[in-house]
Amino acid sequence: MILFQKIVNQKVNSITADELLQLAKQNQLSINPAQAVQIVKVIKGKNVNIFNENERRKLLASIAAITSTATAQQVDLLFKQFVK
């Protein structure tokens, strides 16, 4: 299980805006290209463990601060798909 978590975290921490948009589309989430770019700027380099609820909440708070609460909720739904 730890290997799976490392792979998912590595992918999340190195995601591109295009990949984020594609994942959002696959999961019927509404994230526009400008929001995707802003979200990726927040995520890159943070090395966040999305399986850790506290770290995920801090990241989502950062995303909400630069985009909106609704966008952060959309990203949280996407993250929850990974942690299931």
Secondary structure, DSSP 8 states (H G I E B T S, - for coil): -HHHHHHHHHHHHT--HHHHHHHHHHTT----HHHHHHHHHHHTT----TTSHHHHHHHHHHHHHHS-HHHHHHHHHHHHHHH-
